[in-house]
Amino acid sequence: MLFKKEDKFSVQLKKISTNLVKSTSFFTEYVNDDQNDLKDFAIVMKDHEHAGDDLVHVIIHELNKVFITPIEREDILALAMSMDDVLDGLESTAALFEMYGLKEVDEYMLEFTKNIQKATEEIDKAVDLLNKKKLIEMRRHVIRIKDYESKCDDVLRVSIKDLFQKEKDPIRIIQYKEIYEYFEDTADYCQDVANTFEAIIMKNA
């Protein structure tokens, strides 16, 4: 059956992916602009995360009301939840910035952010194709999402190696290592979204 035009689930999934891209763009703009208001950064990201939660709750409510869904209800829920996990990861990372008072963004954090932003843009494009029933075309976006996650794997290895070689302050090592790992966790969540897309394609194409 897949999604009909303006199907309630397609509309809601699009809202979730749009909010994710918007949130990631705000995160990216912040770390690239060398802004110093960490409290505001964390608060705005928390607002985006709350908005994402609300959108997921709507999908759960709608799934509980209907008997027939365009694709398996488990896949709709998994897609919504996995996209929400990406946003949760970004919000948690922003909270760490604020908690540690971290105002110095290094090249590795910028690289993580760039790849995660690109991955979320691919997620949004894949959601558009899902809603248009163009499942085969989704595959190229799935591949790109996984490629960006792989790049984050590489950044994590290099960043931690560099951190232990150059940094002498043990507190700073702990803080930066944790933030690098939060970025990588967020990239892993993007890959979870890609895996959900793959499951949907396999079942419905």
N, C-alpha and C positions, 0 to 999 in steps of 0.2 A: 504494500500500500504506500509506504513512505509518506513524506509530508505533503499535504495539500497546501495550496497557496494560502498564506495567513493562518495556517494551522497553529493552534495555541502553543504547541510544544516547539514548533520551529521559531515562532516569535520569541518565546522565552529563552531558548538556547542562543538566539542571536543577541538578545539583551545581555546575556551572561558573557558572551565572547566580546561584545562591544565594551562592556564595563571592564573586562580584563585588559583589553588593548588600551583603553583610556587610563587605567591605573598604572600599567607598565610605562606608558608614555610620561606620566607625571613622575614616576620613579626615575626614569632615565633623564628627564630634564633636570631634576634635582641634582643627581650625582654629577652631571656634566656642567652645571652652572656654578659649582663651588659655593652654593648657598650655605649659610651657617645656622639657620633656624631649624635645628634638629627636632625640637618639640613640635613645631608646625608640620614638619615633614611626616613625623610619626602619626600625628593626629589625622592628617588628610588621608594617609594610607589606611588608617583604621576606618575612616569613613567609607573609603572605597571597598574595604573588606566587608563592612556591615551591609553595604548595598549589594554586594555579591551574595552574601548569605540570604538576604531577603529574596533575591531572585531565585535562588535554589529552593527556598521554602515554598515559593509559588509553584514550582514544578512538582515538588513532592505532593503538595495539596491537590494539584490537578491530576496527577497519576492515581491518587487515591479515589478520585471521583469517577474515572472512566474505566470501562471494561476493555475496549479495543483501543490500541495505540498504533501510530504509524509504523514504528519499529518496536522491537521488544522493549517493554517498560524498563527492564534492567539496563538496557543500553542507553536509554534516555537519561536515566538516573546516573549511571556511571559517567556519562559524558559531562553532565552538569556538575557532578561532584569533583571530577578530575580537573575541570577548568577552575573550579573554586579552590582546589588545592594549590594551584599555581599562584592565585591571588593571595592565599593565606601565607604561602612561602615568601612572597614579596613583602607583605605586611610584617611578618616576623623579622625579616632582614632589616626593614626600616626601624623596627622597635629596637633591634640590637644597636644600630647606629646611634639612636637616641640614648639608650641605656649606657653605652660606653663613651658617649660624648665625642664620637668619631667624626671629625670635620675634614680629615685628610683622605681623599679618595684616590687610590692608586690605580695604576694601569690595568691591573688584574680585575679590580672591581668594575672598571669601565668596560672591560672585555666581556665579563660575565653579563653585565647589564645589556650590552649591545646584542649579544646572542639570544638572551631571554626575550628581549623586545621583538627581535625578528621571529622567534619561535611563536610568540603570541599572535603576531600578525598572520603567520601561516595558519594558526588555529582558527582565526577569524575567517580567513578565506575558505578553509575546509568546511566550516559551519555553513557558509553561504552555499557551497556546492551541495552539501547534504540536504539543505532545504530546497534546492532546485532538483534534487534526485539525480545529480551528476556524480554518482559514487565512484566510478572509475577515475574521473578527473581528480578526485580527492587524494589519490595515491601520491601524486607528485608533492603535495603539501605535507603529507605524512613523512615522506622521505626527507624533506627539508627540515621539518621539526626535529627528526632524529639526528640529522646532521648538526644542527645547532646544539643539541644536547651533547653530542660527541665532542664538539669544540669546547664545551664547558668542562668536560672531563679532562681535556688536555690542559686547559687553563688552571684547573685545580692542582694537577700534578706539578706544573711549573711554578705556580704561585707559592705552594707550601714548601717546595724545595728552596726557592729563592728566599722565602721568609726565614727558614732555619739557617741559611747560610749568611744572611746579611743582618738580621735583626738581633740585637743583644738584650733588649729589654724583655724579660720573660712574660710580663703582663701583656705587653703589646703582641707578643707571639700568640698568646692564648686568644686574645681578642680578634686579631686578624684571621687566625686559623678558623675560628668559629664562624666568622662572617663569610669567609671563602666557602666553607662547607654548607652554610645556609643558601648561598647562591647556587651551589651545585645541586642541593636538594630541590630547589625550585626548578632547575633545568630538568631534573629527573621527573618532576611532576608534569612538565611539558611532554616528556616522552610517554608518560602514562596516558595523556590525552591522545597522543598519536596511536598508541596501542588500542585505545577504545575505538578510534576511527577505523583502524584495521579490522577489528572484530565486526563492526557495523558493515563495512564493505564486504567482508567474507560472507556474512549471513544474508545480505540483501542484494548484492550486485548480480 
